[in-house]
Structures are given as structure tokens and as C-alpha cells.
Amino acid sequence: MSTATLTARVVCILRDMLARPSGAIGLTLVGLHLVIAVTSPWIAPFDYTEMNATMTLSGPSAEHWLGTDHLGRDVFSRMLLGGREALLITGIATPVALLWGGFLGVFLGLRGGWLDEVLMRVVDAFLALPGILPLLVLITVFGSGGEVLMPTLAFFFGIPVIRVARAAAHEVVARDFISAARARGHRPLDIVRRELMPNVTDTLLVEGAMRWSWMLLGFSALSFLGFGVAPPRPDWGLMVSDARVYMSLAPWGVIAPVIALSTLIIGINLTADALAKTLGLDQSRKAVV
Amino acid sequence: MANPPLIDIRKLCIGFSGRGGTILPVLHDVDLAVCRGESLGIVGESGSGKSTLALAAMGYLKHGLEKIDGEVIYDGVDMFARSPKELQRIRGGKLGLIPQNSGQSLTPTLRIGQQIDEVLHLHCTLPKALHEARAIDLLTQVRLPDPRAILRRYPHELSGGQQQRVAIAMALAGEPDALLLDEPTTGLDVTTQAHILDLLRELAVTRKMAMVYVSHDLGVIARVCDRVLVLYAGETVLIGPAAEVLRDPAHPYARALLASIPRLCDQQLPRALNGRPPSPGSHHHGCAFAQRCALATETCRTERPPMTAGAGSQSTRCLYPDRVSEIDIRGGGGAVPMVCPADSPPALTLKDVTIRYQRPSLLARLRHRALNPATVEGISLTLRHGESLGMVGESGSGKSTILKAIAGLLAPAEGQILLDDNTLLGTTVERRRPDQLRRLQIVFQNPDASLNPRQSVAEILSQPLRLYFGLRGEALQDRMVALLDAVRLGASYLDRRPGQLSGGEKQRVAVARAFAADPRIVLCDEITSALDVSVQAAVLELLNDLKRVHGTAFIFVSHNLAIVRVLSDRVAVLYQGRLCEIGPTAAVYSQPSHPYTEVLLSAVLEPDPDHAPRLLTEDRAELSPPERGCPFQRRCPVKAGAICETDAPPWQETGNGHAIRCHLPLTALQNRICG
């Protein structure tokens, strides 16, 4: 597909998504978060490390819109800045997870046989573990910097993608155009690239959006547990973790990052929903003509 | 008509809302009336609105459609004015529907007995204790053997014909006054189809039901209908008694449609109908058929013709009812079927090919346990250069399986497949050389499945050209345009995707892709069965031309005996994966012939009111071949005796390469068996 037709298709899809309430709300929320994440270093009223010992755990005021935390730092500024690291790391890890999981899943779906059987059992084993557990083990071993978090998240969140991609590929593999390509004698990788991939990208796109929101939650959970972003840098998960002790005194400290995180997650989920409907994957209310 | 019609549809308009709130019509001013004991056939191509009309008769519209005008009166009351509760009571009760694919409309997880019981519970007043007896009675009425056992089966344990019979039994459970049948036999074998239609005819007479058949198959309509309504682009274009409509239709479209159907008794190619019908919801001024009509004048394009009286008691929507007879209703599009010279060398040789889907387990091999009979066994045949070989048989006869084995998509368990008669081909694609693969191309049944919906026509055609010839840039472009021209599509099609093409155009692209490889042999797997008849004729013509120009050899698999007849030099008849008869087309279609060929030929339905299929009284499909003896032994009407059950029958030559595999002497096979 040439760049021009690709752009045209993307514009067409976006337009269709914006015409749906879920798409309009979802895209707005996600867009707003992205804009904030990029511009927050300039728009945040306070430095995130700036402490004010005289004003700890104060309520909302004209100066501190959402009050201050236990060290007297401005909650509003930290909320604006708190999504940067999460968005950056998951924003890179999600496409990576999607690519490796998607490609492997599609390849296994086409190839079948013993390799498929063996690898899918490994996938099952991973899926049987509570998601956060293997993550914690790896991070404890290798440390918790972004350079460890990103590949770790990409690896673990790619595993469920294998299953989805394999199922999507199975549906396509049974169709005759794959038999036709095989009968012509194309190499398996060519068949994956030319015949299979274009037919599963829609499913993978929607799956990717869903994975992104899961990954954000996972990342925040790690931060909450103290394995994600290192203090004093601001992060929503970390903010909740710090502020929950003072919840009865200063609920703002917990509520603000929770609102920020949940609006982003809701935004992504709504976008995924609208994307699925636009691409025709959600056929529950498909018109006849 | 003495009694008032049971179903009375008046000026019905159905449409859907397009962008900007405009209403796009799917059905336009349709009137029809059906009385008790009468059967009406609704004929039309895909997209003509025939199924929408049948469903509207139940007061049902698919999602997105709305009734714009008109009324649907059933038993004196408008269906669309009834309350949901009333509709629930009528539908499936007094007004039954038999859908096209019963296999899909039966619930897979419930036993047949439970499903029938549910209908009885909803639509009849019998006490619960009598339900089972009633269910058995119903299954007996639709002539299912051993109804008591069938009650306990699940839908997947029944054959397609049995499933259809169960669906009919369920429709009869509510003692219906009227039955709507949406393509009731499409997808069934010819023999099964003929039996089911016989049953329906009989039921209509004994129970005095009103029947509405929806079908694209004029052969079916000829068999079961008293009157015919022809729909074109959502409009009634012709209505009249079945015999008149089939003998001398008073509308150009109906005449062209008749001419496009290949006939068993006719060796001429059918005549294709050019162009394509307007898409549903499109607006047109004047006559909807004007663009494709041989008689069309300027007036036709601007003025919508009213319904007027045509020949006999037909009414037609044509401005020139007196001139329609200028259009011939028999085929002969001018093209003469190509015949291959008898001394041409072999292009493909099959030696004792046996295919099993079931692989013996290690344990079974160690214990030397006997295998189940193979799906396909002992197929030996040669295909000569430039020859077209037809393969016919019912579903399960292994015809597609053999094609897959030749194409290398399925490895045969035993036997050899040779290119020409000397180059042994690898069992699977991976073991064949690129030039061997290039020489053998396959075209699949359904172009919706065989063309990648995400690729443009250019991408589709470029695949073989790049793979086999390494074409790039200008040369690639030129070759693609030449290929599209050869299948009578223009260069403008290069940028389109399969979703933007009609069924016939898609199949042409699939044919063009096969010919892109410049093959010597093209394998065609039921390539016209997913197409409308008018389009089918055009594809047949195209194949005939390609064969003449390129001298390509074809193997043409089909369940449609009339199509195989027009296209093939030789025909092979298969039953349960075993060859029964092979020989020159004319010889196979005449006497003497194998009893199975005879059964198949007799069951064919022709669009001719005087033609009735001759059927065996007891005939049913089998799911697996017998272990020994003749594969046809259990259904054979003229079994020679115990020898049929023990010994495989010998090949008997009648000369001219025609051979029949039967224990009976050739003289005994001379006479017609059925009838």
C-alpha cells in the first residue's frame, strides 16, 4: 500500500471514529492526555521536586489547585507530569509487544504442527501465572529502570497477543486464497507478509489498544508497589502509594492521580471500542446493506 | 380465483436510509397474491430483493430495512399492523419458513427431538404426553427413515438432505397454512434435491398449503410452481403461469435468463447476459433492465414501463410485449465448444491415486489393523494436452479431494501423479519445482474466499507474475492489463478490491490469476456454482475461449451435469471416491451407462415444465464407502447379486475410450433404469 492510500485510509478511519460518541470521547481523552504529557514541563505551575515544609497536606487553594502532598509538593503539577514516564514506556512497549506477539502468533497459526503445539503450551503456562508475578521477579533481578521495564513489559504483554493473532490467523488460513498462494509455491514468510498480515492487522490494532490500557494499569501497579518509577520523579502509581497513608487527611493526593489514570484508561478503551466498530470487527449491530 | 388470497402483498416498497436521510429502495411496488393450495415461485438474481420479499411476507425485515409503503396482508390482516405477540404466534405456526441452509438454522447443541418438541410446545395444543408420537409422525411424513432414532440425534449427525427434511418437519409442526421456502434445495445434491422437491409438491397438494418458493434456479421453479414472479432490481418484471413463463416468457430479462442456462440435452454453450443488474438501492429512470436489453430503445431509458398484458395470461413490465419473441430463449451464444484432438499427448497422468484423510495410528499399524476404506481409491486417468476433463459426482464423491491432491495441497497415501507421462510430481507443494507448480494452476469454487479481500486486483495478479517470471514495473503492468483484457475486464479494474467487484467479476479475476502463470493445466473446482446463472454463462464462454486460444487442458469439477457437458471433451463419474465411468462426453451422457450415472442424469431438473426427473423410490446419500465390492452397491437399483458386495467390479470397454465399471453386462446397461 502506498503512503498516500495509507494516509487516506487513516484519515477515513479517524473520521468514522469521530462520528461515533465512543470514538469522539475516547479520542478526545487520549489526545488531551498526550498533549498534557508533552507540554506539562512548561505548563505545570510548580517544579515537581519543589517542597514547601510549611504547607504539607494542605487542601485545594488558589495557589495549589489540588493541594499539596506530605512533603508539601504541588499535587496538580505532579498529576500533570505523572503520566509522562508511563505513557513513554508503554507507548513504546505496546507496539513492540504487538509486533513480536502478532508476528509469532500469525506464523504459528499458519504453520501449525509440533512447533505450534509446543510454543502454545509455553504461552498457556505464562498466561496461567498472575501477570504481575513474573514481572516482579525480573525487575527484582535486573533492576527497575526504564531500560528494563520497557522490554519486560513488551515481552510479557506480547504473550497474550500471540494467542489473539494465532486465532485471527486460523480464521484466515482456512480461506482459499491461502491455499492458492501455497499452490503457487510462495515461501511461508511471503504468505504471512502478503496474504495473512493485511487480514489480521485490524484485529491486532484493536488488540493493541486494549493491551495498551492493560499495560498502563500494570505499569502503575508496579510503581505503586515501588518497582516502577523511582522517587522523587512523579508517577500516578507512586503518587497513590505515597498519598494513601494520608488519605483521610488529604484525599486529593489519591483522587487526583486516580482520575488522571482512569480517564486515560477509559479514553483508550472507548477508542478501541470505536476502532473495532469502525473496522467492522464488532458485528453485533451490523446493518444489512 | 374463487377464494380470497391467503397472502396478499400490495404495492410493497421496502428500502433503507442512505446518507443524508434519502430512502434507497430495495423493493419497489411489488404486488403478489397466493391462495391456499397454490404455489408461487419468486425468481431473481442475487440482489434482486427476492429474499427480502419472502421475509416481508412474514412481516419481518432485516436490520436496517424499513417498510416505506404498501401492505402485507396475511389471512385478512396486515402483518405489519399485528402486535409482536400475534406475530410470534403466526410465525412458525400458521406461516412456516424453510430457510436455505437448514444445517445452520438448527441448533447444534440440541437433539432433533428437543427442537421439534419446542415448536410443538409453542404452536400446538396437544398434551405433552403426545408430543413424541407427533414428532415421529412428522418425521415419517417427510420420509425420514427410522424417525425414532433421528429424534435422539444431533443436527451434525444428519446429512444435508436429512437436515432439510427435519426443517420441513419442524415447519409442518404448527400445521401451517402457508410455507415460505428460501432456496430450499440450494446446496443439496441433484438426487436429494429432486426428492425433497417431490416431497414438498406432495405436501402442498395433500395439505392444501400456499407455498412461496424463492429461488434462482428455474429448474426448481419448473418442478414445483404453478405461477412464477420474476424480480429484477426490486421490481416485478413478469408474472404468469409457470408453464407459460418457462416456455415463452413475455419479458426480455426472463428470456435472456432462460438462454443463459446450460441444458442437459443441448451441447451448445449457453448465451451470457451482458452487464450487471443495478445495485440494490440505486435509482433509475425508465426500465431497470434497459441497459442489458437487446430491444431497448430511447423510450425504455426514460420511461418506466407499466405492467401490461403479455403472451398468454402473463403480465409483463415491458413497453414492447409484442417484440419480446425476437429474443431467443435457447442458448447458442454463437460460441461452439472446443474439441480436443484425440491423438494429443498426455499432459497429466494419475496412477492408482489413493487418498486418506485418516492416518493410521501407531498402535493400529503395529497390530496390522485394517484401515477404514480410503476417501479416494485407485484413481487412474490421463488428461491430454488441450483436453478438458469433467468430473462429476455428488458431494462426498471426492472430486475436490482429487483436485487438491493434483495441486499438491494434499498428499495422496498411495499412487503417483505425473506431469505429461514421465515427470513424477512431488506429493506436496514443497516438494515440487517452481516450473512444475507454474504449469498447474487451480481456480477455487468461491471467489470471495479465493481472493484476498485486502489486496487490489493489481496486487492479486502481480503475485504469480513476480513469482514465476520476476516481472517488474512496466512489463508487469502491461502483462496485468493484457490478462484483464483476456477475461474481458479493463485496466480500470487494477485498483479495485474484491469487495468492489460483483461475483462474476471476482471469478474472472481468479481465472486471470491462474492464467497469469501461463499454465498447461488449469484445475477448476466448481467455479461457477457460487455465481448467478446469467454470470455463469459468461464464465463458461470465457473458459471456452481461453481453452481455444491457449490450448490449456482443464479438469472441470462440478455437480452440475449440464455445465460439465458443455465444457468437457471427456467426463469421469465418481462415486464415493471411486471411478464408475469415464469416456467421451457424448458417450457418457448416452447409453449404455453406469447405474449411478443414470441415477444422476435422471435427477437433473431442467427449466422445462414438461420435464420431470425420474427418481428411484428409495434413495439416500451415504456417508462412507463400503469396505468391499462395488462402491455403489447399497444404492444400486439393478444390483447384479452377491458379487457386487464382495468383488470390485471390472472395467468394461465399449470402445472409443468409454469404460464402465460394473458387474452387469453392457447389454443390461443399455436400458433406462429409472422412471
Interface residues (C-beta under 8 A of the other chain):
Chain A: R175 D176 F177 S179 A180 A181 R182 A183 R184 G185 H186 R194 E195 P198 N199 R285 K286 A287 V288 V289
Chain B: F16 V26 K62 H63 G64 L65 P280 G281 K404 A407 G408 L409 V429 R432 P434 L437 L440 Q441 I442 F444 Q445 N446 A449 S450 L451 N452 P453 R454 Q455 E459 Q463 P464 L467 Y468 R513 A517
